Amino acid sequence: MKEINKERKDYLTWDQYFMAIAKLSAMRSKDPNTQVGACIVDKTNRILSIGYNGAPNGFQDNIFPWDREGKTLETKYAFVCHAEMNAILNYRGSRKDLENAKIYVDLFPCNECAKLIIQSGIKEVIYLSDKYKDTDNVKASKLMMDECGVKYYQINLDNITINLHK
């Protein structure tokens, strides 16, 4: 029998696709040091929301303290909204839709974002980097996620190149 369907073999997996969307979202961040994006997806692979790290709505980016070191009010840490927080807050549908959803993020979530993920009902975290794995914040995140039944795993996009000029 002659083969009719000659589909591509090198298409993106769902994980690669949604992580690429998270990475693209991260490109909106004005943080000069760390750009993080997030993409929330339901169990049918429908995108529910996206977000990136940045200043709160209404807070002017040009007066926002982007420094990493200094007194608390002179650094970004007291002010920045993380990508996970923004993705959860940006969702405009029913909160029930977030239950059992997945979130794709560049960087393993901090303890504050882990609480938001757990409370929203998201049950899976897919991430690229775990560069802060030895910090107490990330250790707390993993402890909470383990205790609350939120699965997490790392993926690798090293073999993926996206050409936006095609």
HUFEN-V59015 format. One record per pair of residues at least 24 apart in sequence whose ideal C-beta (glycine too) atoms are under 7 Angstrom apart, sorted by the first residue. I is the first residue (numbers start at 1). J is the second residue. Records with the same first field share a line. If there is no record, write none. Layout:
I=J, J
This chain:
14=45
15=126, 155
16=157, 160
18=104
19=104, 126, 128, 155, 157
20=160, 162
21=50
22=104, 105, 106
23=106
25=50, 51, 52
26=52, 83, 106
28=52
29=53, 54
30=54, 61
31=66, 76
32=66
33=68
36=82, 83, 105, 106, 107
37=83, 106
38=83, 84, 87, 103, 104, 105
39=87, 104
40=87, 91, 98, 101, 103, 122
41=101, 102, 104
42=97, 101
43=100
48=91, 93, 97, 98, 101
49=87, 90, 91
50=87, 90
51=83, 84, 86, 87, 90
52=83, 86
53=80, 81, 82, 83
54=80, 81
55=79, 80
56=81
82=110, 113
84=109, 113, 116, 117
85=113, 116
88=116, 120
98=122
102=126
108=132, 133, 138, 141
109=141
110=137, 138, 141
111=137, 140, 141
114=141, 144, 145
115=144
117=150
118=144, 145, 148, 150
122=150
123=149, 150, 151
124=150, 151
125=150, 152
126=153, 155
127=152, 154
128=154, 155, 157
130=154
